[in-house]
Amino acid sequence: MPIAWDELTDARAADQWTIKNAAQRIDSLRSSPWEGYHRTRQGITAAMRRAVGLK
């Protein structure tokens, strides 16, 4: 479940959202929690690959 940085102080635990209450949470938000997700460019560096045993 994506949450905004400013929501972290109110979060009780990572598992507080379940399949039963996830839709209620999404419906209560003013905007999509996934807004901008697909536009975020990320990459895996060679050092990161080595750290997990990949070439």
C-alpha positions in Angstrom: 0.0 0.0 0.0 1.6 3.3 -1.0 1.6 6.0 1.6 2.9 9.6 1.5 5.8 10.7 3.6 3.6 12.8 5.7 1.4 9.8 6.6 4.2 7.8 8.1 3.7 9.3 11.6 0.1 8.0 11.6 0.9 4.5 10.3 0.6 1.9 13.0 2.2 -1.0 11.1 3.0 -2.1 7.6 0.2 -4.7 7.8 -2.5 -2.3 8.9 -4.0 -2.3 5.4 -5.6 -5.6 4.2 -7.5 -6.7 1.2 -10.6 -5.9 3.2 -9.8 -2.3 4.0 -7.5 -1.2 1.1 -10.3 0.0 -1.2 -11.7 2.1 1.7 -8.3 3.7 2.2 -7.9 4.5 -1.6 -11.4 6.0 -1.8 -10.6 8.3 1.2 -7.6 9.9 -0.5 -7.8 13.2 -2.4 -5.5 11.9 -5.2 -4.1 8.6 -6.4 -1.3 7.2 -4.3 0.3 5.9 -7.5 0.4 9.4 -9.1 3.8 9.9 -10.7 5.0 6.3 -9.9 5.4 5.3 -13.6 7.3 8.6 -14.4 10.0 7.9 -11.7 13.2 6.9 -13.4 15.3 4.5 -11.4 18.3 2.3 -12.2 20.3 -0.5 -10.7 24.0 0.3 -10.6 26.8 -2.2 -11.0 27.6 -1.9 -7.3 24.0 -2.8 -6.4 24.1 -5.8 -8.7 27.3 -7.0 -7.1 25.9 -6.5 -3.6 23.2 -9.1 -4.4 25.4 -11.5 -6.3 24.4 -10.5 -9.8 26.8 -9.8 -12.7 
